[in-house]
Amino acid sequence: MNVSDLVLERSDTIPDFPKPGIVFRDLTPVFADADAFTAVIDDLAARFAGRFDAVAGVEARGFLLAAALAYAAHVPLVPVRKGGKLPGHVFSEDYALEYGTATLEIRPGQLPAGSRVLILDDVLATGGSCSAAARLVERAGYAVAGLGLVLELQGLGGRQRLSAYDLYAIVTEPA
């Protein structure tokens, strides 16, 4: 079975979460399946091989992907945290969700200036969190090497919003 089929077979669709009218795509069953999770990490690693110096994971499920890929590639891991979670001097970016607003933060100075950072997250919908993460990476003085996602929901504007970046999603399907 190929990685796209594994993701589709193992993922769940949860209606009315986190609020009525939202259809949530849950990839935690993919992460709980060792073969599926390995296939996802291997696929992302192969797609961006040799093109990044560090990996950034968007809180929270992006952390799982980024940690595994950073380990596999033996590169630094940079967390992109929800607002108020990092100590010291941070850069912050506000963004809109399908169901509200949020803030992401990054600590600058963790990598050499100009480092190529691959940003990973689980699902691309409107592109708000990935866009905020990309702005943070650039504000910190790094270059966005690409955006790697497991699932892209078409029709919500995410890919268009991120058209300036090399964006790769393992699975693309209608929202």
N, C-alpha and C positions, 0 to 999 in steps of 0.2 A: 504494500500500500504506500502511495507517495505521501509526502508531508502535507499537502493540501487536503487530501482525503482524511488523514489522521486528525487534522485540526477540525474539520467539519464534523467528523464522526464523534469526536470526544467533547466538543464545546456544547454549552447549554444556552438556550434562549429563555430569559426570565422576563415575563411581562410585568409592567407596572412597578419596576424597580429602577432607581430608588424612590420614584414617586409615580403616581398614576399617569399613564400616557407614554412613559418611557419604556422601551424594550431594551433590556440589558443583555449584552453578549458576554457570557461568563466563560473565560478560558481557563479557570483554575482546574477543571477536570483534565485539560490538556497537560497542564504542568504536573498533575498527579500521576500521569501515565509516563513512566520512564522512557519508553520507546518514542512516544509522541514528543515529549519535551526534548529529548536528545535530537530528534529529527528537526525540530524547530530551531534549536541552537546551531546545529550543523548547517542548516539552510541559510540562516542569517550570516554565519561566519563565512560560508563560501561566497555569498553574494557580495560581501564587502571586503574580502580578503586583500590584505596589503594596502588598504586605503584609509586606515584609521590608526591613531596612536593611543587612544583611550576610548572608553565606552561610558556614556551617560545613561542612566536609567531614570525614567519619570515615575515618581511615586504613584501608586505603590506596586502595581504588577510589573511595571517596567524595571523595577529593581531586580525581580527574579530573572528576567531575561538578561539584563545587563551584567549581573553578577556572574551568571554562568558563562556568558560570552567573554567577559573580561578574563575570567579564569582560563578558559580554553585558549584564548589568544595571548595570554600572559601580558596583559596591558592594564593600566590603571583604570579604576572605576570611580566615576564622579556621580554622586547622587544629586538628583534634581528633586528637592523636597517641597512638601506643602509648606505654606507660609507659617512662620513661627517655630519651625522644627530644628533649624540650624543655629548654632551659637556664633557669636562674633559678627564680623562684617559680612554682609550678604548683599547680593543683587536680587531684586524682586521684580516679578512681572505678574500683573493681573490678567486674567483671561475669562472669556465666557464659556460656560458649559451648555449642553443642551437643556439643562435644568437648573441653571444658576450661574454664579461666578465663583472664582477661586484665585488663589495666588500660588505661584511657584517661586522657589528661591535656589540660588547656587552660591557657594563660597568661591570667590575669585582667588587666584594665586595657587591653585592646586597643581597646575600643570605648567610647563613652559609655554610662553606666548607663541601663538601660531599652531599649537597642537591640533591635530585633526581628530575631532570627536564624533563618534557615531552615537546617535541618540536612538534609544530603543523604548518602545512602549507596546502595550498589548493590542489595543483597538484604536483605529482612526475613525472618527465620526466627523465632527465639524472642524477638527484640526486645532482647536484652541490650546490644548495642553502641549502639543508638539510645537506649535508656533511660539508659545511662550518659552519652552525649553530651548528652541533654536535661538531666540533673541538673547536669552541668558548666556548661552554658550558663546555667542558672538560678543556680548558685552564684557565677558570675562577675558576676552582677547584670544579666543580659540576659533578655529574654523569648523563649521559643520561638515563632516565627511559624508553624512547621509542620515536618513531616517529609516529605521527598520521596524516594521510592525508585523504582527501575526495576522491580524484581520482588518481589512478596510471595508467600511460600510459606504457604498456608493450613494450618491445623491444628496449627501449632507454638506458638501462643499469642502471637505477636508483636503483632498488632493489639489484642488484649485488654489486654496489658501496657501498651500505649501509648494507651489509650482517652482519656486526659486531653488528648491533643494532636490537632491537625488532621493526619491522616496521609493521604497520597496515594501510591498505587503505580500506575505506568503499567500493569503487568500483574499480575494475581492468578491464581494457579493452585495446585492441590493440591500438598502437599509430596511 
